[in-house]
Amino acid sequence: MFTGIVESLGKVDSLQSVGGDVRLRIQTDLDMSDVHLGDSIATNGICLTVIDWGDNWYAADVSRESLNRSTLASWNVGQVVNVEKAMLPTTRFGGHIVSGHVDAVGEITVVRSDARSLYFEVTAPVEIAKYLAEKGSITVDGISLTINHLRGNILSLNLIPHTAERTNIGTWKVGAKVNLEVDVLARYIERLLLGDKAAEVKAESKLSMEFLAKNGFLK
């Protein structure tokens, strides 16, 4: 579990194909003294399991599921990534609940200055638009952010100078792909609304405006 408050920047040191999966090594200035085998480190929002590590690096294996769901398949050696170690019970909860399980890949469509902040618009895949809410939380490349406004599946974000300095948003250009994770509560609420129908095959497709109205959730 993470908070979406990026601790440091890392850099892809190596990418190796292993049996159809990928093994990667990340250079980082994180304090690795308390890291153990099997610990989780969010890397551009992807929860990765540490399989080996040293004073300034860690290695992880990446499954086909993660490669298909995220931007990792397009990473290159030298790429800058956001890193965050798993939260502790004593950690200040400055962001929101982040699982590190990427839902989809979005695309940066607008980048401009907005006073001292940076303004971005991100186009999310249509299938996750139902999980987004104005002033709700979303994780973009591992950064906990607040959605300012929504236009369908297009969300707008403002990032303050501190966030710009501590993360990799300097690499966000128009056309860049980013990892998106919706608020975990939205996913669970959808399943709860399905009730017993959640056990049916492809039950997700049964949640509709008609279903919500029939069950008293809309007036």
N, C-alpha and C positions, 0 to 999 in steps of 0.2 A: 504494500500500500504506500502511496506517495501523496504529496500535497500539491504538486505542480509548481513549487517554488524552486527554480533551478539553482543548484549549488555551485556549479562550475561549468566551464566549457571543456569538452574533450575533443580529440582528433582521431579519426580513423587511421590506425597504424597499419593494419593489414586485413585483407579479406581473402579467405581460402575456401574453395569448394570442397566439401567433405561428404561424399555419398549422396549428393543431391541437395544437401543442406549447406549452410554457410557458417564458418567459424570466423569470428572477427576479433580483433584486438584494438582496444581503445586506449590511447594515451590520455592521462588526466592528472590534474594537480589536486584531486580529491585526497583527503586524509584516508588512506587505505589501511591504517593500523587496526581498525576494528572490523574489517571485512573478513568474512569466513566463506569457505566453500559452500556454494548453494545460495548465498545471499542474492538479493535482487538489486539491480541498479537500472533506473529508467534512463534510456538513451534515446534522445529525441522522442520521448514519450512511449518508447517500447520497453516493457518490462523484460530485462534480460537476466538470466541466471549466471552468476559468476562460476566458471569452471577452473579458472587459474588467475593469478594476480601477482603483482609485485608492488614496489613502492609507488610507482607512477603509471600503472597500467592495469587493465583487467581484460580477460578473454571470455567470450560467450559463444555458445552454439545457437543458431537461429533456425527455427523450423520452417517448413514450407508454408504453414499457415501464416506465420509472421511475415514471410517474404511476400505472400500474396495480398496481405491486408495493409501493408505499410509501404513506406518509401524506401525501405532498406535495400531492396533488390537493385536500386539505382545508385546506391552510395558508392563513392570512390575513395581511394586512399588519400588522406589529407583533408577530407571533409570535416568541417567543424560541427559538433553535435552538443546538445544540451544534456547534462548529466545530473542525476539526483539519486542519492542513496535512499533505500527504503526508510520510512519514517519510524521513529521510536515512540513509545508511549509518552515520553516527556517532551516530544517535539511540539513547538508552537504551531498550531494549525493555521498557517497564514493563507493557504490557498483553498482548495476544496478536495473532496475525496477522489483520488485518481488511482485507478487500478493498473495503468500501464498496458491495458489491452486495447489496442488501436481498433477503432470501428471502421474507419474509412480514410481515404486520401482526399484532401481538398486541394484547391488551386488558388494561389494568390492572383487576384484580378485587378486590384487597385493598390497603389503605394504612393503616399504623399505626406508632406509635413502638415501638422495641425498644431500651430503655435509651437510649443516645445515638445509636443508628443509626435508620434508617428501614427498615421492612420492607415489601416489596411482593410481591404475587403477580401473575403474568402468565399469562394463558391464551393459549397458542400454537395456531395452526392444527394440526389433527390430522396433516396431511401432513408437517410438519417435526418431529414429536415423536421420530421415530427418530434424528434427528441430535443430540438433547440427552442429556446425561449429568450425573449428580450430581457436583458439584465440577468439572465441565467449564466451558468458557468460552462466553459468548454476548455479542453486541453488541446493546444496547438503545438506540435513538436515538443511536448512535455511541459509547456508553460501554461499555468492556470490563468485564464483570461475571462473577462466579463464581456458578454455580447452586448454591444451598445444598441444596435438596431438590427432588425431582420426584414428582408424583402424576399419572401419565399424561401429559397435555399441559399440566399446570399447574406452573409453576416458581416457586420462591420465591427472593428476593434480599434481601440486606441492604446498605444503602449507608451508609458512614461519613459523619460531618459534613463532612469535606473535600470528598468527592464531591458532596454536596448543595450546598455553597457554590459549586462550580466548574461546575456543570451546570444544566440546565433541569428537574431533577426536581421542583422546586417546582410545576411545572405538571402533574405526574402525579397525576391524581385517578381515583377509581373510574370506569370507563367510558372513560377516555382511550385512544386508539390510539397504539401505538408501533411503530417500525421494528425488526425482528428480523433479525439475520444470524447464522447458525449458524457453528460453527468450520469453517473451510475444509477442514481435514484430514478431517472426517467425510464431506464430499461426495466427496472423492477416494477415500477408502477404499471407499465404496459402489460407485463405478465400477470400482475394481480388483477387487472381489469378483465383479463380473459377468463379468470376463474377456472372451472373444470375443463374448459375448452383448451387450456394451455397444454394438456396432455395429448391432444390430438396432433397428428402429423400435419406439419405446415400450419399450425394453429395461428401463427403470426398474421397470416393473410386474412383472418377472420375479424381482426380488430378494425372497425370502420366507423364512420360517423353514424351510420344506421345502427350499428351495434351499441355505441355509446348512448344514443338517444333511447333505444329500446330498453336499456338497463338503467335509465334514470340519471345518467351523467350529463345529459344535455337537456335544456328546457326550450 
